[in-house]
Amino acid sequence: MTEKRNARTDAGQEADRLLSRQARELTPPLYALSRVLRFQGMDEAGLWRLPPSELELLRYVHAEPGTTVSVLARELGLHASNASATVRGLVNQGLLEREKDPNDGRVVRLKPTLKADQGMALIENAWSELFADALAQLGDEQRAALAASVPALEALAAALKERRTP
């Protein structure tokens, strides 16, 4: 009985080591990709250069119009005061609009402006071009493997988001 328990423990420890090794291998390239997306694309699209925190916030509101500052702060891991200041700056630049919630006048909802929508489309097109140029340098098998990994990467992103959400 003890041998079976030790065997399971050894197998579990080996599985944990494998998982840890896989995480260490995945993290650097995923981080490098995120840096490309944060620091390239805006210049290539011929747009203003937003700081990464502003771009992240704008992308979130673009994906989730009607969100609130408190949700933004929680989802992006910002202090409420920092999220509010960033929102103010984006409103002043004409990229976000504030609207009172029709059901609760105390709640302010955020939505991207047409300028922000057009800007995000240009940035995402620039990102696509950057990635297309890089993908063209890879072999067919590598491109196929990356395309096949999209559902797994989406699931990983969802798992990371769920883990962070209180």
N, C-alpha and C positions, 0 to 999 in steps of 0.2 A: 504494500500500500504506500509506504513512504517513497519507494522508488518511482511509482507512478506520479506521485505529487511532485517529486523533484524533477522528473522528466517534463511534466507540464510547466513547471516553473522555469526550467531551462529553455523550453520551447518558447514560452512567453517572453523571457528575457531576450532571446535571439530575435524574436519578432519586434520587440521594442528597439533593439539595436539597429535592425534593418530599417525600421520606420525613421529613426533618428538620422541614419545615414542618408536616406532618401530626402528627408527634409533639408539636410545640410547641402545636398547636391542641387536641389531645386531653388533654394533661396537666392543665391547669387544671381543666376540668370533672370529670375523673376524680378528681382530688385533692379537689375540693369535695364530691363524692359520698362519698368515703371519710371525710371529716370528719363529714358528717351521720351516717353509720353509726357512727362512733366516739363522737360526743358527744351523739347523740340516741337515743331508744329506751328506754334504761333508766329515765329519769324517767317517760316516757310509759307504760311498762309498770308503774309503781309499784314498781320494784325498787331495790335498793341501787345506788349509783353506783360502779362499778369503774373504776379507772384504765385507760387504753387498753391498757397492756401486759398487765394482768391479763385484760381482755376478749379480747384477741388470743390469749393463751395458752389461755384457757378455750374459746374457739371452736375452736382447733386440736385440743384434746383431745376436744372434743365431736364433731368431724368424724373424728378418728383415735383412737378409744379404744384403749388398750393401748400408746400411744407412750411413749417414754422421755424423760427430761430432756435427754439429749444430742441426741436428734432434735429436740426442741422448740427448744433453743438454736440449732441449725444452721438449722432451717427458718424461725425467726422472727428470725434475725440477732442473737441475744442472747449475751452472755457466759454460760458455763455457771453461774457463781456467781449471776448475776442471774436466770437461769431457775430455779435451785434455790430462791432466796429467794422468787420469785413463786409457785412451786409450793407452798412451805411455807405462804405466806399463804393460798392458795386451799384448801389442806387444812385449815388452822385455821378457815376460814370455812365448812367443810362443803361445799365445791363440788367438790373432787377427792378421790379415794381413791388410795392407793398399794397395789399388790399385787405380791408377788414373782412373778417369771416361773416357771411350773411346770417349765420345762425348764432354767432356769439361775437358781439362787437368788441370784446376785450382781446380777441385773438386776431393777430395779423398774419396773413398768408403771403408767401413770396412766389412770384412767378417771373420767368425770364422775359425780357423785352424782345421785340423783333430783332433789334441790334444784336442781342446776345444769341438768339437762335441762329441768325445768319453767321455770326462769328464762330459759334460752335461747329456749324456745318463746315465752314472753311478749315477750321483746325482739324476736325476729324478727317476731312479729305486729305489734308497735308499729312496727317499721321498714316493714312492708308497708302499714300504715295511713298512715304519713307519706308514703310514695311514692305511694300511691293518691290521697291528697289533692293532691299535686303533679301527678301525671299527669292528674288531672281538669281541671287548668288548661291543659293542652296540647290542641292540635288532634288530630284523628284521624290525620293524616299523621305528626305527630311521635311519637305513641304507637306507631303501626305501625313507624316507623323504629327506635325504641328496642327494641321487641320483636324486630324482625328482627336487631338488632345483638347479641343475647345470645350466639349461637354465636361470633361474632367476638371479643367481650369475653372469653369463656371461653378461647378459643384464645390471646388476648393474655396473659391471666393465666398460662396454662400455659407460654407462651414465656418470660415474665419469671421464673417460678419455675425453669424449666430453666436459664436463663442464670445464675441465682444459685447453683444447686446445684453444689458442687464435684465 
